[in-house]
Amino acid sequence: MTSPPASTVGGQAVIEGVMMRAPNRWAVAVRRPDGVIEARSDPLPRLSSRSRLARIPFFRGVMVLGESLSLGFRALSWSALKAGGEEEGEELKPHHIAGAMVLALIVFIGFFMLLPLLIARGAERALGESVLLFNVVDGLARVLLFVGYIWAIGRSKDIKRVFEFHGAEHKTIHAYEAGDPLTLDAIQQYSPRHPRCGTNFLLIVILIAIVVFTVVGRPSLFWLVTSRIVLIPVIAGIAYEVLKAAASASWLAFFSKPGIWLQRLTTSQPSADQVEVAVASLLVALDDEERAAVKSRGPVLPGALAYEVGQ
């Protein structure tokens, strides 16, 4: 083992591949139907170097979330084209990405914010009005809907594949950040679960929402619905700071525990060929100096080096 890198990386599973976000670039690698790994990368300096607002606690969480969603949709669009073998396809345009993000936000608000309100109101009608009862049912309904949704989509064969690539992404990041050589044995020894995972973030958002909405109390229906929508950026900003602190301070690690448990549903043990794709994505995301440092650790998975550069 060599010294671990100074910077951390993040990632996301996509269709038959993995997206990686390094300090100055982002990349995505996909296993095409012909078995070849195709990878692409684009420069993307740290958000904090491009915006002063991104350096301010709580504001930065909202901005990071917005950028992560944008990158995620772009990576999914590209991976869908390559994994499907569509040579004449086209990536999503910026306005398509914006539209998809708005639609995703509307679905999130409707399913995880407003539906629990209806369930809580139904509980009040059945058991009598109570601010405590309302907020407890509202919070529990939100958590159960989220976990149930994750469990339900995990029954799909295609999503199971995505969850395996999710595990490959996490294992590769573990090995990279630990300073290990990127061999199959070194990577596969790690857990497929990671404390900085987006699953953790979403669950922390939902748990913090319970606290925030309990403080809001039980206003009229109009203000109740409005608070659920208006306070989303506030909750996201708090959740980001909690996740960031929990990943760097051992005494706060318990905040990541629920998300780690939930990752038993969103990650699976990857195969060797899936790990190869994750490593290829990481290598393409790193700059020349960082890539040389990785290779100086020892051997790198040969299959991960045999990728084609795409556009």
Backbone torsions as a table, in degrees:
resi	resn	phi	psi	omega
1	MET	NA	137.0	176.1
2	THR	-104.9	-178.2	178.4
3	SER	-64.8	137.1	178.8
4	PRO	-67.9	157.7	-179.7
5	PRO	-66.6	156.6	-179.3
6	ALA	-73.4	-26.5	-176.8
7	SER	-112.6	151.3	176.5
8	THR	-93.8	164.8	175.6
9	VAL	-126.7	161.0	176.6
10	GLY	-128.2	175.7	-179.0
11	GLY	-166.8	-176.9	-180.0
12	GLN	-160.4	140.0	173.8
13	ALA	-78.5	141.7	176.3
14	VAL	-128.2	-169.7	-178.2
15	ILE	-72.5	113.9	-178.3
16	GLU	56.3	32.6	179.8
17	GLY	-172.1	-167.2	-175.7
18	VAL	-141.9	138.7	171.0
19	MET	-103.9	136.4	177.5
20	MET	-124.2	141.1	178.8
21	ARG	-119.5	108.7	178.2
22	ALA	-96.7	177.2	-177.1
23	PRO	-55.9	-34.8	-174.4
24	ASN	-126.2	0.7	179.1
25	ARG	-147.4	161.4	169.5
26	TRP	-128.4	149.9	-176.0
27	ALA	-144.7	160.0	174.1
28	VAL	-141.8	136.8	178.7
29	ALA	-126.8	139.9	-175.6
30	VAL	-137.0	142.2	173.4
31	ARG	-87.4	111.9	-179.9
32	ARG	-72.7	165.3	178.4
33	PRO	-58.1	-25.8	178.4
34	ASP	-82.2	3.2	176.5
35	GLY	91.2	-7.9	-178.9
36	VAL	-84.0	139.8	174.6
37	ILE	-85.0	125.0	174.8
38	GLU	-113.6	134.2	-176.2
39	ALA	-135.0	149.6	175.6
40	ARG	-139.9	156.3	177.0
41	SER	-145.3	157.3	178.5
42	ASP	-140.8	146.3	177.0
43	PRO	-66.1	142.1	177.2
44	LEU	-157.2	86.4	179.2
45	PRO	-59.0	158.9	179.2
46	ARG	-52.0	141.2	179.2
47	LEU	-59.4	-35.4	-178.3
48	SER	-66.6	-22.9	178.2
49	SER	-84.9	-12.0	-179.0
50	ARG	-106.0	-14.2	-177.8
51	SER	-149.0	127.8	177.6
52	ARG	-65.9	-32.3	-179.0
53	LEU	-62.6	-29.8	-178.8
54	ALA	-73.4	-4.1	177.5
55	ARG	-96.7	-6.3	-176.4
56	ILE	-93.6	122.4	178.2
57	PRO	-50.8	145.7	-179.0
58	PHE	78.6	-46.6	175.3
59	PHE	-66.9	-39.8	-175.1
60	ARG	-63.9	-31.3	179.4
61	GLY	-62.5	-41.3	179.7
62	VAL	-66.6	-41.1	-178.9
63	MET	-69.0	-41.0	177.5
64	VAL	-63.3	-40.5	178.9
65	LEU	-62.2	-44.9	179.4
66	GLY	-61.3	-44.3	179.6
67	GLU	-66.9	-39.9	179.5
68	SER	-62.2	-40.3	177.8
69	LEU	-64.6	-42.2	179.5
70	SER	-62.5	-48.4	178.4
71	LEU	-62.0	-40.0	-179.5
72	GLY	-61.0	-43.7	178.9
73	PHE	-66.8	-38.9	178.0
74	ARG	-64.4	-43.9	180.0
75	ALA	-64.9	-40.6	178.7
76	LEU	-65.2	-39.5	179.4
77	SER	-62.7	-46.5	-178.4
78	TRP	-67.2	-41.7	-178.9
79	SER	-65.8	-36.0	179.1
80	ALA	-63.9	-38.9	178.3
81	LEU	-65.7	-47.0	-175.3
82	LYS	-73.1	-41.5	-179.2
83	ALA	-68.3	-27.2	179.2
84	GLY	-87.2	-5.5	179.3
85	GLY	72.1	26.3	-178.4
86	GLU	-92.5	101.0	-177.2
87	GLU	-75.8	-26.8	-174.9
88	GLU	-99.2	8.0	180.0
89	GLY	-71.6	176.8	-177.2
90	GLU	-137.4	140.2	176.1
91	GLU	-66.7	156.8	175.5
92	LEU	-62.7	136.2	175.5
93	LYS	-78.6	162.4	-179.7
94	PRO	-52.7	-40.0	-179.1
95	HIS	-71.0	-28.6	174.9
96	HIS	-68.4	-41.6	178.6
97	ILE	-62.4	-44.9	179.3
98	ALA	-61.0	-42.2	179.2
99	GLY	-64.4	-41.2	178.9
100	ALA	-65.3	-37.9	178.8
101	MET	-65.8	-42.1	178.8
102	VAL	-63.8	-43.6	179.3
103	LEU	-63.0	-42.9	178.8
104	ALA	-61.7	-39.5	179.6
105	LEU	-66.7	-40.3	179.0
106	ILE	-62.8	-44.2	179.0
107	VAL	-63.1	-42.9	179.6
108	PHE	-61.1	-46.4	-179.8
109	ILE	-62.7	-45.6	-177.1
110	GLY	-65.9	-44.4	-173.3
111	PHE	-83.1	-39.0	-173.2
112	PHE	-104.9	-8.8	179.3
113	MET	-115.6	-47.4	-174.7
114	LEU	-87.8	-39.3	178.6
115	LEU	-58.8	-42.6	175.8
116	PRO	-59.2	-30.9	176.2
117	LEU	-62.4	-44.0	179.9
118	LEU	-63.8	-39.7	178.3
119	ILE	-64.4	-41.9	179.9
120	ALA	-66.4	-38.5	177.3
121	ARG	-65.4	-37.0	177.1
122	GLY	-64.6	-38.7	177.6
123	ALA	-64.4	-38.2	178.3
124	GLU	-63.4	-43.0	-179.8
125	ARG	-62.8	-35.2	-177.3
126	ALA	-80.2	-35.1	-171.7
127	LEU	-115.0	-5.3	-179.2
128	GLY	103.0	151.1	-177.0
129	GLU	-70.4	134.3	178.3
130	SER	-162.6	125.0	179.0
131	VAL	-60.3	-42.3	-179.8
132	LEU	-64.0	-48.2	179.7
133	LEU	-59.6	-44.3	-177.7
134	PHE	-58.9	-48.8	-175.8
135	ASN	-72.3	-34.1	177.2
136	VAL	-65.5	-47.5	-179.7
137	VAL	-65.4	-42.1	178.8
138	ASP	-58.0	-48.0	-178.9
139	GLY	-67.1	-46.0	179.9
140	LEU	-62.8	-40.3	179.3
141	ALA	-62.0	-39.9	-179.3
142	ARG	-64.4	-45.2	179.7
143	VAL	-64.3	-45.9	-177.9
144	LEU	-65.8	-37.5	177.9
145	LEU	-65.0	-40.7	-179.2
146	PHE	-66.1	-48.9	-179.8
147	VAL	-64.6	-41.3	179.0
148	GLY	-63.0	-38.8	178.5
149	TYR	-63.9	-46.0	178.8
150	ILE	-60.3	-44.8	-179.7
151	TRP	-62.8	-42.6	-175.7
152	ALA	-65.9	-46.0	-178.3
153	ILE	-69.8	-24.0	178.8
154	GLY	-70.2	-10.9	177.2
155	ARG	-76.0	-18.3	-179.1
156	SER	-73.8	138.0	179.0
157	LYS	-60.6	-42.0	-179.3
158	ASP	-65.6	-40.8	-179.5
159	ILE	-70.6	-33.2	175.1
160	LYS	-58.4	-39.9	176.9
161	ARG	-62.9	-42.2	178.5
162	VAL	-62.0	-40.4	179.4
163	PHE	-65.5	-32.3	175.3
164	GLU	-67.9	-41.6	175.5
165	PHE	-66.0	-31.1	174.8
166	HIS	-61.3	-43.6	177.0
167	GLY	-64.4	-39.5	178.5
168	ALA	-63.6	-40.2	177.4
169	GLU	-59.6	-49.3	-178.0
170	HIS	-64.4	-44.2	-179.1
171	LYS	-62.1	-41.9	-179.5
172	THR	-64.9	-41.7	178.5
173	ILE	-65.5	-41.1	176.8
174	HIS	-55.5	-50.5	-176.7
175	ALA	-65.4	-42.2	-179.9
176	TYR	-62.2	-46.7	-176.5
177	GLU	-74.1	-19.0	177.1
178	ALA	-84.8	-9.4	-179.5
179	GLY	84.7	15.9	-179.4
180	ASP	-81.7	155.8	171.1
181	PRO	-66.9	148.0	-176.0
182	LEU	-89.4	64.0	173.3
183	THR	-99.1	163.3	-178.2
184	LEU	-62.6	-44.4	-178.8
185	ASP	-63.2	-42.1	-178.8
186	ALA	-66.0	-38.2	-177.4
187	ILE	-75.2	-44.3	-174.8
188	GLN	-68.7	-13.3	178.5
189	GLN	-73.9	-15.9	-176.3
190	TYR	-87.3	161.9	177.6
191	SER	-72.8	146.3	174.8
192	PRO	-77.5	1.0	179.7
193	ARG	-105.9	145.6	-174.8
194	HIS	-139.9	137.5	-176.0
195	PRO	-68.0	-19.4	-179.8
196	ARG	-96.1	13.5	-177.2
197	CYS	-63.5	148.6	176.6
198	GLY	-62.8	-26.3	175.5
199	THR	-61.2	-42.0	176.3
200	ASN	-58.7	-45.5	-178.3
201	PHE	-58.8	-48.3	-177.9
202	LEU	-62.9	-40.8	179.7
203	LEU	-67.9	-39.2	176.9
204	ILE	-63.1	-39.6	175.8
205	VAL	-55.8	-47.2	-177.2
206	ILE	-67.0	-39.7	-179.9
207	LEU	-69.8	-40.8	177.8
208	ILE	-66.9	-34.6	177.6
209	ALA	-58.7	-36.9	178.4
210	ILE	-59.8	-45.0	-179.4
211	VAL	-66.4	-48.1	-177.1
212	VAL	-62.9	-45.5	-177.7
213	PHE	-71.0	-26.0	173.7
214	THR	-67.1	-39.2	176.5
215	VAL	-64.4	-38.8	178.9
216	VAL	-61.6	-32.3	177.6
217	GLY	87.7	-142.1	-175.5
218	ARG	-131.6	70.5	178.1
219	PRO	-74.7	-170.8	178.5
220	SER	-64.2	163.4	-175.3
221	LEU	-57.5	-41.7	-178.9
222	PHE	-60.3	-49.1	-178.2
223	TRP	-72.2	-26.2	177.2
224	LEU	-65.4	-48.6	178.9
225	VAL	-65.5	-43.3	-179.5
226	THR	-60.7	-42.3	-178.9
227	SER	-62.9	-36.6	-179.9
228	ARG	-63.4	-33.2	-177.8
229	ILE	-86.1	-48.8	-174.6
230	VAL	-65.9	-34.6	-175.4
231	LEU	-83.9	-2.1	179.5
232	ILE	-57.6	-47.7	177.9
233	PRO	-61.3	-37.0	178.8
234	VAL	-63.4	-47.0	-179.8
235	ILE	-64.1	-41.5	179.3
236	ALA	-63.1	-39.4	178.8
237	GLY	-64.5	-42.0	178.2
238	ILE	-65.7	-44.3	-177.9
239	ALA	-61.1	-39.0	179.4
240	TYR	-63.0	-43.4	-179.5
241	GLU	-65.9	-38.0	178.0
242	VAL	-65.0	-45.7	-179.6
243	LEU	-63.3	-41.8	-179.4
244	LYS	-64.5	-43.7	-179.9
245	ALA	-68.1	-40.2	-178.2
246	ALA	-65.9	-29.6	-179.4
247	ALA	-77.0	-21.1	-175.1
248	SER	-110.3	-17.2	-178.6
249	ALA	-117.4	118.0	-175.3
250	SER	-61.2	-33.0	-177.6
251	TRP	-72.9	-9.9	176.3
252	LEU	-104.8	5.4	-173.9
253	ALA	-60.2	-24.0	-178.2
254	PHE	-62.9	-23.2	177.3
255	PHE	-65.3	-25.5	-179.9
256	SER	-86.4	-13.5	-174.3
257	LYS	-58.3	-47.9	-179.7
258	PRO	-58.7	-39.9	179.0
259	GLY	-67.8	-36.3	176.6
260	ILE	-62.9	-42.8	178.4
261	TRP	-62.4	-42.7	-178.5
262	LEU	-65.5	-27.8	179.7
263	GLN	-66.5	-10.2	172.2
264	ARG	-63.9	-22.8	177.5
265	LEU	-91.5	-26.3	-172.4
266	THR	-105.8	-3.5	177.2
267	THR	-130.8	149.1	176.6
268	SER	-138.0	164.6	177.8
269	GLN	-66.8	125.6	-178.5
270	PRO	-86.6	160.0	173.9
271	SER	-86.0	169.8	-178.8
272	ALA	-60.5	-40.3	-177.9
273	ASP	-69.4	-27.6	176.4
274	GLN	-73.6	-37.2	176.1
275	VAL	-64.1	-37.8	177.4
276	GLU	-57.7	-42.4	179.8
277	VAL	-64.9	-41.9	179.9
278	ALA	-63.4	-42.2	179.5
279	VAL	-66.3	-41.5	177.8
280	ALA	-59.4	-43.3	179.1
281	SER	-61.7	-43.2	178.8
282	LEU	-62.1	-47.0	-178.4
283	LEU	-60.0	-40.7	-179.4
284	VAL	-70.2	-29.2	-179.9
285	ALA	-75.6	-24.9	-177.6
286	LEU	-79.9	155.2	174.4
287	ASP	-83.0	176.0	-174.1
288	ASP	-58.0	-42.4	-178.4
289	GLU	-67.1	-42.9	179.2
290	GLU	-66.5	-38.9	179.6
291	ARG	-66.4	-39.3	177.6
292	ALA	-64.1	-37.1	178.8
293	ALA	-65.2	-37.4	177.9
294	VAL	-65.2	-44.0	-177.7
295	LYS	-69.5	-24.9	178.4
296	SER	-72.8	-14.2	178.9
297	ARG	-71.9	-27.5	-176.0
298	GLY	147.0	-163.4	-177.1
299	PRO	-60.8	150.9	173.7
300	VAL	-117.7	143.6	178.6
301	LEU	-44.0	117.5	-177.8
302	PRO	-56.8	-39.2	-179.3
303	GLY	-63.9	-28.6	179.9
304	ALA	-72.8	-23.1	-179.5
305	LEU	-85.4	-15.4	-176.1
306	ALA	-93.3	55.1	-179.5
307	TYR	-106.7	157.3	173.8
308	GLU	-102.3	143.4	178.5
309	VAL	-86.3	124.6	179.9
310	GLY	-109.3	-179.2	179.2
311	GLN	-120.3	NA	NA
